[in-house]
Amino acid sequence: MPRDTSATVAFVESPVQLLNVLEWAHSPGPLLDGVPAQQRSGAPDLSGLTVVVLSPTDPMSRGQLRRMAELARDAGMRVRWEEARGGLTAPLHTIGGLTPMLRRADRIVMGDPFSRYVQLLLTVSRARDLVVVDDGTATMEFVSQLARGERLVRWHRRGSRSGARDLLFAPVSAAARRRLTPARRRGVEVFSAMPIEAPEGITVTPNTFGWTRAGFGPPRLTKGADLVGTSLVETGVVDPESYLAAVGLLARTHGVTRYFAHRRESAEKLHTLHARTGLEVVRPDLPLELIARRGPVGRTILSFPSTVVHTLPLALAGTGVSVVVCDIDPKWLTDSASPRAQGFLDGVTGTARKAHGLATVAA
């Protein structure tokens, strides 16, 4: 039998999260009643699943989310677009308008358990089943912090001191962490393509990108290599000059012709990158897993530590595309980078090499 998606509300704030809600809804789910997943088939009825888009402000994310919302509607989901950050009163209007639906929901699916918005909405919901779908590498950190009983803090935030807003929001964050901890009458599932060792009581369901592979491609392969960009400069982790130098060296050494920009990379940095390297900068209108699967795409895709070193090998399985990782040199880190940054980034690429047998290049 297909996965039951009735009376389900999903909160997404990025196109990748919405892609993974689609993957979750079309996946066979965890083992049910002793029946192996491969024996449970059939198209899911997605009419009972409502996706709530808590729209971000940056134009690239909004554009990709619009495209992903179209795909979700085509798949049979109901999509509700909320201008959740459209002014001082927007959060009140959003939460007030969603409360009746949240009260009726039996299951909540969320892409970002670190989101204050999502944490606040969790306090309104009475749902007993909670699902966390991939939000990239952040999912690994979420599970680790939950297992250690720590407060939920994004890995790239420096230090442990809390600001005034953190202190005011602390009770809500603590309540969300309790909700996301499995209990006798509350189920928690993590749907992920990442290597996760979940604490006892959490069900981990692998994301194999079956929906993506069934609906897109296989791609036409080009002779050159492609390089996947990262927003580590924008988050203050990596020095801009070091990053640009590394991109230039990789491009010259490996015959890179295209640079796939992360949706949060600044226009100024990308302009400088193009001027220095001559690379064609591509601003994808969909998550890279779909873009690569649709093609055309290089026979080799190089990437710095990123979610895609785990997801692209799955999405592009059987296509002949090789994914290669480039570690972040500790010398590239800024003085303001979190002390956890190097270890976390090394873990992302190290686990990808182990799981998918990826090659490594140096910059």
Salt bridges, closest charged atoms under 4 A:
GLU13 OE1 - ARG85 NH2 2.37
GLU70 OE1 - ARG67 NE 3.91
GLU82 OE2 - ARG80 NE 2.65
GLU83 OE2 - ARG62 NH2 2.88
ASP112 OD2 - ARG154 NH2 2.70
GLU141 OE2 - ARG340 NH1 2.53
GLU150 OE2 - ARG148 NE 2.75
ASP166 OD1 - ARG116 NH2 2.29
ASP166 OD2 - ARG157 NH2 3.14
GLU189 OE2 - ARG3 NH2 3.25
ASP226 OD2 - ARG258 NH2 2.86
GLU234 OE1 - LYS269 NZ 3.18
GLU241 OE1 - ARG276 NH1 2.92
GLU265 OE1 - LYS269 NZ 2.70
ASP285 OD2 - ARG67 NH1 2.48
ASP285 OD1 - ARG294 NH2 3.68
ASP327 OD2 - ARG353 NH1 3.30
